[in-house]
């Protein structure tokens, strides 16, 4: 594979993975698909991140629990690749991912775990419509390609990890002063991912959009670190002057992000516009009554509408010093009443269609007696 210097040039990850697959296909044209799935250890979900193939991705916006996929769990545990050279042995499987691949004609697969410094973080998948393809010298070349792909994915996230680590350090300062429960951000970010998975296709988005909404959602209230204690920690309702001060946290958060991007040289972080929109517009409301810009309807960025619903749902169902947690059913009813007024109806419908996944998230990130 000559010309791999192209992989070092700025550009989207999908384009670099497409280059890798195309280079491999010059020698092995029957290798027809390269896909990446990332692993979320908190929820035990494996989720599609990007897929490069000739036809439409058969598994868009997909996630499954690792423990429910026996052969993937074996790959992750052993950190060793696995070949399935004839999908006919799996035709009776009820697994959605197996049936989806069979339906579009794939008959063989090679799965390689993504690991850096012994840390497992996802899978590289190769697929072919030709049974028996994955053997011999091809496997050695695919192992090299998978290593390239793993490094590309890892490096793509390196700047994001640096940015998130910096911003989360600032967020921890705010959380030490803000009476929110400890796992609020873990839950709400995963609720946001569920919503994005459900409605992303309708808005022309892809799995990379979903992943970045999930990554950036916990940073929505970054600007609260600028709010004085007498306002942020006030036990009762805020007066009109205090509300004006509190509402400044949206623009303050955006200013902080811009400063950090400049100071750390992180302007090239992928899809950074999503983070800007989430921070600035997560208090906009569907009827235009929100802040800071009074945006309404589809004028509110999609990612902001998603994070708003995810954040409000977790606030309703979490206990605070000043309120008891609502049961899910009560929160669902209230959100439905506000659908089309305060919140995007498509986001509400998407969240309500994922009640099993919501309960799973709540189980994984339940609060303990220490908060």
FENJOBEL-V707680 format. One record per residue. RES is the residue in one small letter. OMEGA is omega in radians with two decimals (none if undefined). Layout:
RES:OMEGA / RES:OMEGA
This chain:
x:-3.12 / x:3.07 / x:-3.11 / x:3.04 / x:3.13 / x:-3.12 / x:-3.13 / x:-3.13 / x:3.08 / x:3.12 / x:-3.11 / x:3.12 / x:-3.10 / x:3.13 / x:3.13 / x:3.10 / x:3.08 / x:3.10 / x:3.13 / x:-3.12 / x:-3.13 / x:3.11 / x:3.11 / x:-3.08 / x:3.07 / x:3.13 / x:-3.10 / x:-3.07 / x:-3.11 / x:3.00 / x:-2.88 / x:-3.09 / x:2.99 / x:-3.11 / x:3.13 / x:2.99 / x:3.14 / x:-3.11 / x:3.06 / x:-3.07 / x:-3.12 / x:-3.13 / x:-3.08 / x:3.13 / x:2.90 / x:-3.06 / x:3.11 / x:3.08 / x:3.11 / x:3.11 / x:3.13 / x:-3.13 / x:-3.08 / x:-3.14 / x:3.08 / x:3.12 / x:-3.13 / x:-3.09 / x:3.10 / x:3.04 / x:-3.03 / x:2.95 / x:3.10 / x:3.09 / x:-3.14 / x:-3.09 / x:3.13 / x:-3.14 / x:-2.94 / x:-3.04 / x:3.04 / x:3.11 / x:3.11 / x:3.10 / x:-3.12 / x:-3.09 / x:-3.11 / x:-3.02 / x:3.12 / x:3.14 / x:3.10 / x:3.10 / x:2.89 / x:-3.00 / x:3.10 / x:-3.11 / x:-3.13 / x:3.11 / x:-3.10 / x:-3.01 / x:3.14 / x:-3.13 / x:3.07 / x:-3.13 / x:-3.09 / x:-3.08 / x:3.10 / x:-3.12 / x:-3.14 / x:3.13 / x:3.09 / x:-3.04 / x:-3.14 / x:2.97 / x:3.11 / x:-3.07 / x:-3.14 / x:-3.13 / x:3.01 / x:-3.05 / x:-3.10 / x:3.10 / x:3.03 / x:-3.11 / x:3.01 / x:-3.09 / x:3.10 / x:-3.11 / x:3.14 / x:3.13 / x:3.07 / x:-3.06 / x:2.88 / x:3.14 / x:2.94 / x:3.13 / x:3.11 / x:3.03 / x:-3.09 / x:3.10 / x:3.07 / x:-3.06 / x:-2.93 / x:3.11 / x:3.04 / x:-3.04 / x:-3.14 / x:-3.09 / x:3.13 / x:3.14 / x:3.10 / x:3.08 / x:3.11 / x:3.13 / x:3.12 / x:3.10 / x:3.06 / x:-3.10 / x:3.13 / x:3.14 / x:3.10 / x:3.14 / x:-3.12 / x:-3.13 / x:3.08 / x:-3.12 / x:-3.08 / x:3.11 / x:3.11 / x:-3.14 / x:3.11 / x:3.13 / x:-3.11 / x:-3.14 / x:3.14 / x:-3.10 / x:3.14 / x:3.04 / x:3.08 / x:3.13 / x:3.14 / x:3.06 / x:3.14 / x:-3.09 / x:3.09 / x:-3.13 / x:-3.00 / x:-3.04 / x:3.03 / x:-3.10 / x:-3.00 / x:-3.06 / x:3.14 / x:-3.07 / x:3.09 / x:-3.11 / x:-3.01 / x:3.12 / x:3.11 / x:2.99 / x:3.12 / x:3.12 / x:3.10 / x:-3.14 / x:-3.11 / x:3.10 / x:-3.06 / x:-3.00 / x:-3.07 / x:-3.08 / x:-3.11 / x:-3.14 / x:3.11 / x:3.14 / x:-3.13 / x:-3.08 / x:3.08 / x:3.05 / x:-3.13 / x:-3.09 / x:-3.12 / x:3.01 / x:3.11 / x:-3.10 / x:-3.01 / x:-3.06 / x:-3.09 / x:-3.06 / x:-3.01 / x:-3.07 / x:-3.12 / x:-3.06 / x:3.13 / x:3.13 / x:3.13 / x:-3.05 / x:-3.13 / x:-3.12 / x:-3.06 / x:3.06 / x:-3.07 / x:-3.03 / x:-3.13 / x:-3.07 / x:-3.10 / x:3.14 / x:3.10 / x:3.03 / x:-3.03 / x:-3.14 / x:3.13 / x:3.09 / x:3.09 / x:3.13 / x:-3.12 / x:-3.10 / x:3.12 / x:-3.05 / x:-3.13 / x:3.13 / x:3.12 / x:3.11 / x:3.11 / x:3.11 / x:3.11 / x:3.14 / x:-3.12 / x:3.13 / x:-3.12 / x:3.10 / x:-3.14 / x:-3.06 / x:-3.10 / x:3.14 / x:-3.04 / x:-3.09 / x:-3.11 / x:3.11 / x:-3.10 / x:3.04 / x:-3.10 / x:3.10 / x:3.10 / x:3.13 / x:3.13 / x:-3.12 / x:-3.13 / x:-3.11 / x:-3.04 / x:-2.92 / x:-3.08 / x:3.04 / x:2.99 / x:-3.14 / x:-2.94 / x:-3.13 / x:3.11 / x:-3.07 / x:-3.11 / x:-3.10 / x:0.21 / x:-2.99 / x:3.13 / x:3.11 / x:-3.11 / x:3.02 / x:-3.09 / x:3.02 / x:3.02 / x:3.14 / x:-3.09 / x:-3.09 / x:3.12 / x:3.09 / x:3.13 / x:-3.09 / x:3.10 / x:-3.11 / x:-3.14 / x:-3.11 / x:-3.13 / x:-3.14 / x:-3.13 / x:3.08 / x:-3.13 / x:-3.02 / x:3.12 / x:3.07 / x:3.06 / x:3.09 / x:-3.07 / x:-3.11 / x:3.01 / x:3.09 / x:3.03 / x:2.95 / x:-3.14 / x:-3.07 / x:3.12 / x:3.12 / x:3.10 / x:-3.13 / x:-3.12 / x:3.12 / x:3.10 / x:3.11 / x:-3.11 / x:-3.13 / x:-3.11 / x:3.09 / x:3.12 / x:-2.98 / x:3.10 / x:-3.12 / x:-3.13 / x:3.08 / x:3.12 / x:3.14 / x:3.14 / x:-3.13 / x:-3.10 / x:3.13 / x:-3.06 / x:-3.00 / x:3.09 / x:3.13 / x:3.09 / x:3.13 / x:3.09 / x:3.11 / x:-3.14 / x:3.09 / x:-3.10 / x:-3.02 / x:3.08 / x:3.08 / x:3.01 / x:-3.03 / x:3.13 / x:3.13 / x:none
